[in-house]
Amino acid sequence: MKLKEVTEIFENTGSRLIKGILERGGVVLGIKVENFAGVLVEDKVYADGLAKKVEGQTGAKGYISTDELPAYGISKEEKEAVEAAFDSKENDVVILVVDEEERAKKALDVIEEEIKIRLG
């Protein structure tokens, strides 16, 4: 899973959440997880536990997966741009963290480790 910054995709976003974080100097970082589409929306217990672990260990207020989008003021076009940036295929999901850069990196490290555990 390769970390990538996609902040520029959200420069003119309608998402108040993302806009507010970017205005404070935050970034949008993400990772692509192959063959993981649907997991974070279908397994709420896992997704909620992952969000709690991310917040507890890093202070980041969770993550957004492309499976959930469009939502939260994020447009269909922004979702498609993110998927294109990661060369995401039908069964892949991109997980985004919007926060101060170091915190976002740490959050994605936690997410990556937890997904590796789940995938065995």
C-alpha positions in Angstrom: 0.0 0.0 0.0 1.6 3.2 -1.2 0.9 6.5 0.6 0.0 9.3 -1.8 -1.0 12.9 -1.2 -4.2 14.0 -3.1 -4.8 17.4 -1.5 -5.0 19.2 -4.9 -8.1 17.2 -5.8 -9.9 18.9 -3.0 -8.7 22.5 -3.5 -12.2 23.7 -4.4 -14.2 21.0 -2.6 -17.7 21.5 -1.4 -16.9 19.5 1.7 -16.9 21.8 4.7 -15.0 19.2 6.8 -12.2 18.9 4.3 -12.1 22.6 3.5 -11.8 23.5 7.1 -8.8 21.2 7.7 -7.1 22.3 4.5 -7.5 26.0 5.6 -5.6 25.1 8.8 -2.8 23.7 6.8 -3.9 20.1 6.7 -3.5 17.6 3.8 -5.4 14.7 2.2 -3.4 11.5 2.2 -4.5 8.1 1.1 -3.7 4.5 0.4 -5.2 2.0 -2.0 -6.2 -1.4 -0.6 -6.6 -3.9 -3.4 -9.5 -6.3 -3.3 -10.9 -4.6 -0.2 -13.9 -2.8 -1.7 -17.1 -3.0 0.4 -15.4 -4.3 3.6 -15.5 -0.9 5.5 -19.2 -0.3 4.6 -20.4 -3.9 5.1 -18.6 -4.7 8.3 -19.6 -1.8 10.6 -18.1 -3.3 13.7 -14.7 -3.6 12.0 -14.9 -0.1 10.5 -16.0 1.4 13.8 -13.2 -0.4 15.7 -10.7 0.7 13.1 -11.8 4.4 13.5 -11.6 4.2 17.3 -8.1 2.6 17.1 -6.9 5.3 14.6 -8.2 8.1 16.9 -6.9 6.6 20.0 -3.4 6.0 18.7 -3.0 9.1 16.5 -5.6 11.7 17.4 -6.9 11.7 13.8 -10.7 11.8 13.7 -11.1 8.8 11.5 -10.9 8.2 7.8 -13.0 8.3 4.6 -13.2 5.4 2.1 -14.1 5.7 -1.5 -16.8 3.0 -0.8 -18.7 5.7 1.1 -18.5 8.4 -1.6 -20.0 10.6 -2.9 -20.9 11.9 0.6 -19.8 14.4 3.2 -19.8 17.1 0.6 -17.4 15.2 -1.6 -18.5 15.1 -5.2 -18.7 12.2 -7.6 -16.0 13.9 -9.6 -13.7 14.2 -6.6 -14.3 10.5 -5.9 -13.4 9.6 -9.5 -10.3 11.8 -9.4 -9.1 10.1 -6.2 -9.7 6.6 -7.8 -7.8 7.7 -10.9 -4.9 9.1 -8.9 -4.5 5.7 -7.2 -5.2 3.7 -10.4 -8.0 2.1 -8.4 -9.8 -0.9 -9.9 -13.4 -2.1 -9.3 -12.5 -4.3 -6.3 -10.1 -1.7 -4.7 -10.8 0.9 -2.1 -8.9 4.1 -1.4 -8.8 5.2 2.3 -8.3 8.9 2.9 -7.2 10.7 6.0 -7.6 14.5 6.2 -5.5 16.0 8.9 -2.1 17.6 9.7 0.4 15.8 7.6 2.3 13.8 10.3 -1.0 12.8 12.1 -2.5 11.7 8.7 0.6 9.6 8.0 0.5 8.0 11.4 -3.3 7.3 11.0 -2.7 5.6 7.6 0.1 3.5 9.2 -2.3 2.3 11.8 -4.9 1.5 9.2 -2.4 -0.3 7.0 -1.3 -2.5 9.9 -4.8 -3.3 10.9 -5.8 -4.3 7.3 -2.7 -6.5 7.0 -3.8 -8.3 10.2 -7.3 -8.7 8.8 -6.1 -10.0 5.5 -3.7 -12.4 7.3 
